[in-house]
Amino acid sequence: MTTGEGPHRAGEWAAAVGQRLGLGRLLPLGGPADGAWIAERAAVAVLRGAVTEREPGAVLGRLRIALAAPDSAPGPEVEPPPSALPPGPLRIEAGMSALSGRPLPAAADALRSALFTAAGDRLGLVVAEVDVRVTELLDAPPGRTPPAPAEVHGARAADDAGRAAAGVPGVVTLTRALGHPVHTGPGRVRVELATDPAHRALDVARAVRGAVTDAVEGRPSVAVLVTAVVERDRVTGLG
């Protein structure tokens, strides 16, 4: 028998699954001891924005981030989020369209440099390789339509861990892409959040780990998942 609540719960479940899949891979920030991860979707958005600023003549196509050497990645020292990649150097694969009048090696090198710099300076990703492939030649600079800024559905801090995390500079809001903003277990806590683009994501995650460890009785092991990098005015209603 189907109850009136059944379709509603099924819709919520489908929305949650879609949101989780939309995050992409959960990429390690920093090293094994940092206990921090970032959603691939969030990382890609930051990298695309950096390329637009630094290399206006290049059109970035497909962008994918994965472990550079999956078989040799060390195990994390902090329990990771479900299905997260283990800490280890990353590889960025990027396709690009380039202006036909510019030497292709120079165009590819400039894009590679922009991606390396943004990955480290803006996010804290440890990148070992950037593979750039030119997929198209352009006769004229492309017209650009800036992408609409991302929006994030915020979540309220409901416990000591959440309040401690929310109070760290650079934290825009807690989020709940994996169900709840704060996940707890015996001796461990995982916090989901969005960071401000003016702060390096890894630095914010490290500060959150320290604040939550100090705020929660027993000083648990703390992991942080950055699900978005957005301005504060892009946060929608808190749930």
C-alpha positions as CSV (number, residue, x, y, z in Angstrom):
1,M,0.0,0.0,0.0
2,T,1.2,3.5,-0.8
3,T,0.8,6.2,1.8
4,G,0.5,9.9,1.0
5,E,3.9,10.4,2.5
6,G,5.5,7.8,0.2
7,P,5.9,10.0,-2.9
8,H,7.2,12.9,-0.8
9,R,9.9,10.8,0.8
10,A,10.8,9.2,-2.6
11,G,11.2,12.7,-4.0
12,E,13.4,13.8,-1.1
13,W,15.5,10.6,-1.6
14,A,15.9,11.3,-5.3
15,A,16.9,14.9,-4.7
16,A,19.5,13.8,-2.2
17,V,21.0,11.3,-4.6
18,G,21.0,13.8,-7.4
19,Q,22.8,16.3,-5.2
20,R,25.4,13.8,-4.1
21,L,26.1,12.8,-7.6
22,G,26.3,16.4,-8.7
23,L,29.2,17.0,-6.3
24,G,31.5,14.8,-8.4
25,R,34.5,13.1,-6.8
26,L,35.5,14.1,-3.3
27,L,39.1,15.3,-3.8
28,P,41.7,15.4,-1.0
29,L,42.8,18.8,0.1
30,G,46.4,18.9,1.4
31,G,48.0,15.7,2.6
32,P,47.1,12.6,4.7
33,A,47.2,14.5,8.0
34,D,45.0,17.4,6.9
35,G,41.6,15.5,7.1
36,A,40.0,17.7,4.4
37,W,38.3,17.1,1.1
38,I,36.6,19.2,-1.5
39,A,33.8,18.4,-4.0
40,E,35.1,18.2,-7.6
41,R,32.3,20.4,-8.7
42,A,33.5,23.2,-6.3
43,A,37.1,22.8,-7.3
44,V,36.3,22.9,-11.0
45,A,34.3,26.1,-10.6
46,V,37.2,27.8,-8.9
47,L,39.7,26.6,-11.6
48,R,37.5,27.8,-14.4
49,G,37.1,31.2,-12.8
50,A,40.9,31.5,-12.4
51,V,41.5,30.6,-16.1
52,T,39.0,33.2,-17.2
53,E,40.9,35.9,-15.2
54,R,44.4,34.9,-16.3
55,E,43.9,33.5,-19.8
56,P,41.1,35.3,-21.5
57,G,42.1,34.0,-24.9
58,A,41.7,30.4,-23.9
59,V,38.4,28.6,-23.7
60,L,38.6,25.8,-21.2
61,G,36.6,22.7,-22.2
62,R,36.3,19.5,-20.2
63,L,38.1,19.5,-16.9
64,R,38.6,16.4,-14.8
65,I,40.6,15.9,-11.6
66,A,41.7,12.5,-10.3
67,L,44.5,10.8,-8.4
68,A,47.8,10.9,-10.4
69,A,48.9,7.5,-9.0
70,P,45.9,5.7,-7.4
71,D,47.8,2.6,-6.5
72,S,50.4,4.4,-4.4
73,A,48.1,6.9,-2.7
74,P,48.7,6.8,1.1
75,G,45.8,6.1,3.5
76,P,44.2,9.1,5.2
77,E,44.9,9.7,8.9
78,V,41.4,10.9,9.4
79,E,38.3,8.9,8.4
80,P,37.2,10.2,5.0
81,P,33.7,11.0,3.8
82,P,31.9,8.2,2.0
83,S,33.6,7.3,-1.4
84,A,36.2,10.1,-1.0
85,L,39.5,9.7,-2.8
86,P,42.4,9.0,-0.5
87,P,45.0,11.7,0.0
88,G,47.6,11.8,-2.8
89,P,48.9,13.9,-5.6
90,L,46.3,14.8,-8.2
91,R,46.2,15.0,-12.0
92,I,44.2,17.6,-13.9
93,E,43.1,16.8,-17.4
94,A,41.9,19.8,-19.4
95,G,40.7,20.4,-22.9
96,M,41.0,23.9,-24.4
97,S,40.2,25.9,-27.6
98,A,43.0,28.2,-28.6
99,L,43.4,31.2,-30.9
100,S,44.9,30.0,-34.2
101,G,47.4,32.9,-34.3
102,R,49.1,31.9,-31.1
103,P,51.7,29.1,-30.9
104,L,49.9,26.1,-29.4
105,P,52.7,25.1,-27.0
106,A,52.7,28.6,-25.5
107,A,48.9,28.6,-25.1
108,A,48.9,25.2,-23.5
109,D,51.8,26.1,-21.2
110,A,50.0,29.3,-20.1
111,L,46.8,27.3,-19.3
112,R,48.8,24.7,-17.5
113,S,50.5,27.3,-15.3
114,A,47.1,29.0,-14.5
115,L,45.6,25.7,-13.4
116,F,48.7,24.7,-11.3
117,T,48.7,28.1,-9.6
118,A,44.9,28.3,-8.9
119,A,44.8,24.7,-7.6
120,G,47.5,25.4,-5.0
121,D,46.9,29.1,-4.1
122,R,43.1,29.2,-4.1
123,L,42.2,25.7,-3.0
124,G,45.2,23.8,-1.5
125,L,45.1,20.9,-3.9
126,V,48.3,19.0,-4.3
127,V,48.7,18.7,-8.1
128,A,51.4,16.6,-9.6
129,E,50.4,16.8,-13.3
130,V,48.3,19.0,-15.6
131,D,47.6,17.5,-19.0
132,V,46.3,20.1,-21.5
133,R,44.9,19.1,-24.9
134,V,44.0,21.5,-27.6
135,T,40.8,20.4,-29.1
136,E,39.9,23.3,-31.3
137,L,41.4,26.3,-33.1
138,L,39.6,29.6,-33.0
139,D,39.9,32.4,-35.7
140,A,38.8,35.1,-33.3
141,P,38.4,35.5,-29.5
142,P,35.2,34.0,-28.4
143,G,32.4,36.0,-27.0
144,R,32.0,35.2,-23.3
145,T,28.8,34.9,-21.2
146,P,29.8,34.8,-17.6
147,P,28.4,31.8,-15.9
148,A,25.7,32.4,-13.3
149,P,27.2,32.4,-9.8
150,A,26.5,29.2,-7.9
151,E,24.0,29.1,-5.1
152,V,24.2,27.0,-2.0
153,H,21.5,26.0,0.4
154,G,22.8,26.7,3.9
155,A,22.3,24.7,7.0
156,R,22.0,25.9,10.6
157,A,24.5,25.0,13.3
158,A,22.6,22.9,15.8
159,D,25.4,21.7,18.1
160,D,28.8,22.6,19.5
161,A,30.7,21.2,16.5
162,G,28.5,23.1,14.0
163,R,28.7,26.4,15.9
164,A,32.5,26.1,16.2
165,A,32.8,25.4,12.5
166,A,30.4,28.2,11.5
167,G,32.4,30.7,13.5
168,V,35.7,30.2,11.7
169,P,36.7,33.0,9.3
170,G,36.3,31.9,5.7
171,V,33.3,29.6,6.4
172,V,30.3,31.0,4.5
173,T,27.8,28.4,5.8
174,L,27.4,24.8,6.8
175,T,25.9,22.6,4.1
176,R,24.2,19.2,4.0
177,A,25.0,17.6,0.7
178,L,25.5,14.2,2.4
179,G,22.5,14.5,4.6
180,H,23.5,16.6,7.7
181,P,26.0,19.4,8.2
182,V,27.6,17.5,11.1
183,H,28.1,13.8,11.1
184,T,29.3,12.2,14.4
185,G,30.5,8.8,15.4
186,P,32.6,7.3,18.2
187,G,35.5,9.6,18.6
188,R,35.0,11.3,15.2
189,V,33.2,14.2,13.6
190,R,32.7,15.2,10.0
191,V,31.6,18.8,9.1
192,E,30.3,19.9,5.7
193,L,30.6,23.5,4.7
194,A,31.1,26.1,2.0
195,T,34.0,28.5,2.0
196,D,34.5,32.1,0.8
197,P,36.6,32.4,-2.4
198,A,38.8,35.0,-0.6
199,H,40.1,32.3,1.7
200,R,42.1,29.3,0.6
201,A,39.9,26.2,1.1
202,L,42.6,24.1,2.8
203,D,43.4,26.9,5.3
204,V,39.8,27.2,6.3
205,A,39.4,23.4,6.7
206,R,42.5,23.3,8.9
207,A,41.1,26.1,11.1
208,V,37.7,24.3,11.3
209,R,39.3,21.1,12.4
210,G,41.1,22.9,15.2
211,A,38.0,24.8,16.3
212,V,35.8,21.7,16.3
213,T,38.4,19.6,18.1
214,D,38.6,22.1,20.9
215,A,34.8,22.6,21.1
216,V,33.7,19.0,21.4
217,E,34.2,17.0,24.5
218,G,36.8,14.2,24.2
219,R,38.7,16.1,21.3
220,P,37.5,13.8,18.5
221,S,39.1,13.2,15.2
222,V,37.7,15.8,12.7
223,A,37.2,15.6,9.0
224,V,36.0,18.5,6.8
225,L,34.3,18.4,3.5
226,V,34.1,21.6,1.4
227,T,31.1,21.3,-0.9
228,A,31.2,24.7,-2.4
229,V,33.3,27.9,-2.8
230,V,30.8,30.8,-2.9
231,E,30.2,34.4,-1.9
232,R,28.1,34.9,1.2
233,D,25.3,36.5,-0.8
234,R,24.8,33.3,-2.8
235,V,23.6,31.3,0.2
236,T,19.9,30.5,0.1
237,G,17.5,29.8,3.0
238,L,18.9,27.9,5.9
239,G,17.4,24.5,6.6
